[in-house]
Amino acid sequence: MNIKEVLNLIKDYIFPVYCLGCREEGEWLCEKCFHKIDITGVFCCPACHKNTQVGDYCMGCNENLSLDSIFAITAYKEEGLIGKVIQTLKYSYAEDVLSAIEELVSSFIKQNKGLFSKIDLVVPVPLHKKRFVERGFNQAKLIAEVVAHEIEKPCREIVTRNRHTLQQAKLGREDRLKNVSSAFFVQGGLNENILLIDDVFTTGTTLQECAKALKEGGAKKVIGFTVARG
């Protein structure tokens, strides 16, 4: 047994983990609760958010935004299991809850391999330095690394934030647009199909602004992928 395993045993003894669904001790999501989550996917038009087959533009939207398509593993409900998982990761600073997200990502990708067949590079939505210091990690990067491992593609942090922004979850649609407008930058020289990763999307504004920066940097296609759709 190595030092890391010993430390994990000590941590589990002092701070035992309980299932976020049924409170059974042992895992963040027990097998029974894991299978309660609908991971058939949420696919919607990047412009109007109507459901589409693979997250591409619907027939009624001719507006070509920077994001080529967008989809999520499941729907976000604040009091639901996936809401509890994401909130625990982001706001309780429990980085090891990522194990539950790893299972969700792995299961979804195995069921939808075709969605990822043309991806060249996995990129996380960046966290501003100030928020990174507060949280200690970027949850989008952690998720992106899991996705990259599953689809066997590289993961790179190539999008940077020009400025600190307010938390999108606390803002209305118009304020969200203003909040992240021109907030991201990408160095030029890209020529890849990008899979852009975040934990949750609601209006998709953050993903659109990141996609805009990636397209300006030379990306061929940008597909948004999140754990949940708000």
N, C-alpha and C positions, 0 to 999 in steps of 0.2 A: 504494500500500500504506500503510495507516494504522499508527499506533504499536502498537495492539493486535495486529495481524497480524505485525508485526516481532517483538514480544515473544514471540508464540506460536512463531514460527520458531526463535528463539533457545532457547526452552524445549525444543522438540522435538529440537533438536540436542544440547543438554546432557543432557536427560533423555528419551531416546527411549521411545515407548510401544510395548509388546508385547502382542499378543493374550493375554488371560487363559486362552484355551483351548489354542492351538497354539504360542504364543510367536512368531508371525510379527510382524515389526515393522510399525508403521503405525497400528493401531487397537486399542482396548481389547477389542473383539470383532470379528474379521474376519467377512466375509460367510458363510463356510463354517461357522464355529463358531456364529454367530448362529442359523442355520437348524437347529442341533442342539437348540435350546431349545424345549420343548413349550409353546406359548403358547395352547393351547386353553382354558385357564382351570381354576381350582379353585374349585368352588362348594359351599358347605357350610352346614348348619343353624347359626345363631348360638349355639344352646344346646348341642347334643350333637356338632356338627361332622361328622355324617354327610353324605355327598354329597347335594345336592339340585339341582334343575334350574337355578335362578338364584340360589342362595345364600340362599333364604328358609327358614322353619321347616319341619321335616319333620313328617309326620303324627303322629309319636309325641310331639312336644314342644308342649305347650300353654302353656309358660312364655313370656310375652311380656317379653323383656328389652329394654333400651333400643335396641340395634342391631336394625334391621329386616331387614337381610340383609347378607351378607358374601361377598366373592369375591376371588380373587387371579389374577394373570396365569399363574403357574406354581408348581410345587412347589419348595420350598427344600431343597437338599442342600448341606451345608457344603463338601464337596469338589467339588461340581458347578459348572458355569459360572455359574449365577445366584448361588450362594453366594459365589463369588470376586468377582463384580461388586459385590455389596452389601458384603462385607467390605472391599474395596478403597476403596469410597466412604466407609464409616463409620470405618474404623480406620487406613487409610493416608493419610487426609486428601487423597485424590485427587479433588477436586471435578469435574474434567473427565471422569471415568468416567461422569458423568451422560449423556454422549452415547449410551452403549450402552443405558442405561435409557430414554432418549427413544425410541429405535427400538422397543424392546419395547412401551412404552406406546402408541405410535402404531399399531403393527401390531395390538395387541389391541383397541383402541378401534374401529378400522376394521372389524374382524370382529364386533364386539359393540355396535353403535351403540344398539340398543334398550335396553341396560342403563343408558344415560346420558341417555335422552331426557327424563326428568322431573326432572333435577337442576337446582337453582337456584344452588347455591353450593358451591365446593370449599374444604375446610378441612383443613389439616395437623394431625396430632398434634403438640403443642408439645414443645419441648426446654427443660429447665430452664436458667436463665441460667448456672449453673455449668458444665454440660456444653456449652452453646453456646460459652462462652469457651474451653474445652478443645479443641473440634473446629473452631470457626470458622464453622460453618454447621449448619443443621438439615436433615438429608437428607429428612425428610418434607415440608418446605416446598419444597425443590427439586423433588421428585417431583410435589407438588401443583400447582406452577406449570406443569409440563409437561402434566399432565392437564387443567388449566383451559384452557390454550392449545388443546389438541386438541379439547375439547368446546365451546369458545367460551363459557365461563362464568367469572364472577369468582372469584378466589381471595383469601380473607381469613384472617388469623390471629386468630381470635376465641376460641380456647380457651387458657387460661393454666394453668400449674401452680402450685398453692398451695405446694408444697414439693418439695424434692429427693428423688428416689427412686433406689433401686438399679437396676442394669441388669436388666431382666426375663429376659434370656437366661441369666443365672446362677442363676435361682431355679426351684424346683419350683412346681407349680400352686397349692397353698395359699398359699405365700409370695408368689406373684405377685399373688394376690387382695388380700392384706394390704398389699402394697407400694404399689399404686396406688389403694387404696380412698379415695374422696373427695379425690383429689389434683388434680382439675381443676375449673376454674370458668369459667362463661360469663356475660357480662352479658346480661340479659333483652332482650326485644324482637324475638326471631327469629320468623319465620313461613315458613321456607323448607324445601325438601327438600335435605338436606346430603349431600355425598359426602365422607366422612372418609378421609383418606389417611395411610398409614404405609408403611414399607419392607417389613416382614415381620409376619405374625401367626402365633402358635403356638396359644395357648389363647384368644386374642382378648380377654384381660382388659383390656389398655390401651384397645383400641377400645371395649369396653363401657363403661368408666368415662368416657371422653370423650363417648360417645353419651349417657350419663346426664346429664352436664352440659349438653350441647346440648339435650336434651329439656326439662330444667328451665329452659333459657333460651328455650323456645318453639318449637324446631324441630319441623316436622311429621313428617318422616321422616329417619332417619340410616342411610346405607348405607356399610359399610366396604369399602374397596378398597385392596389392597396389591400390591406387585410380586410377592411370594412368600408361600406358605403353608408354615410350618415343620412 
